[in-house]
Amino acid sequence: MKSSYVIAGILALAVGGWIASGQFDGNAAEGDGKAESAATDVPAAEAKPVKVRVRLIQGQQRVNELVLFGRTEADRKVDMRAETAGSVSEILVKKGDAVKEGQILLRLAMEDRPARLKQAEALVQQRQIAYDAAIALSEKNYRSKVKLAEEKANLEAAKAALENIRTDIGHTRIRAPFAGVIDDLPLEIGDYVKVGDQAVRLIDLDPILVVGEVAERDVQRVRPGAVAHARLVTGQEVAGTVRFVSKMGTQSTRTFRVEVAVENPGGEIAEGLTAELRLPLSTVIAHLVSPAVLTLDDNGTVGVKTVDDQDTVRFHAVELVADTSEGIWLKGLPEAARVITVGQEFVSAGQKVVPVPETAIPGKVPAS
């Protein structure tokens, strides 16, 4: 009896297992069919062209500029030093004053110079009389040629001494060698100066120089006489002329000094300001676009995606020509390009798309 129960139980388990295995196989088959169906549906979805927004942009001639950071410098600067010794008796200017060429800036005390001048003048007069007498006696053979030459030498020595004292008196008046601005005036009335002591620092700010360092790969493309532009740290925009391009590079940086002369009447632009200098290199065809249209290809190259005449996406590597408040100017696009402005990140080069011009979007005003 017990053995029959055991046999019946085994048969029941066998039948249940067989039924269960059939159901799982059926489900698996059904699942495979659904997966197969889904797999065949994916390419069909991908094959359908997507819509992208495009803008037709015409290339324009644009000056390709080299942008670098520079600084302003005075055209000329000089530390004027005393050429004679003496105490300061009068200061006629103050720091920051604009002065003219030849203007007296300060005076040193005359001290005994007037007396020495009179002495030198009297000595010249005496030597002149002696020399004239020697000439008259020499003509009558009463005076030898040697004595005559001696009197002439004495006269010339007296004249030289007179000229020296006159020059020394002139050095008591320190004058501006050129028109400029007083940048430093370290002396006070009563100060004693020796020969070589600094008296005044004078700088010439008109024109002002905007100076930068150009890399060796670009220096051959910068031409003297070209019109350059600069944006000062103050926000002021100025234009000038490339005046100098160095022929000797800096050993440590392998860069070359470039000077741009900018008119600066009144010295309004100070020395030492940071500036963004833009040097013209060449004329190229460029397109004005928004920075938002820039994208990357699989290699990390910066570029712009466009749509060609066959409505196929194309990728163009680009170079920056200029960065302006209106947008960026790029080189590397076809002269007339349908630039993808919306959707460029969701399409790939070679993919078919449906381009929608910005003018066709209701309520959309195309950007100029």
Secondary structure, DSSP 8 states (H G I E B T S, - for coil): -HHHHHHHHHHHHHHHHHHHHHHHHHHHHHHHHHHHHHHHHHHHHHHS-EEEEEEEEE-EEEEEEEEEEEEEEEEEEEEEE-SS-EEEEEE---TT-EE-TT-EEEEE--TTHHHHHHHHHHHHHHHHHHHHHHHHHHHTTSS-HHHHHHHHHHHHHHHHHHHHHHHHHHHTEEE-SSSEEEEE----TT-EE-TT-EEEEEEEEEEEEEEEEEETTTGGG--TT-EEEEEETTS-EEEEEEEEE-SS--TTT-EEEEEEEE--GGG-S-TT-EEEEEEEEEEEEEEEE-GGGEEE-TT--EEEEEE-TTSBEEEEE-EEEEE-SS-EEEESS-SEEEEEEESGGG--TT-BEEEEEGGGSTT-----
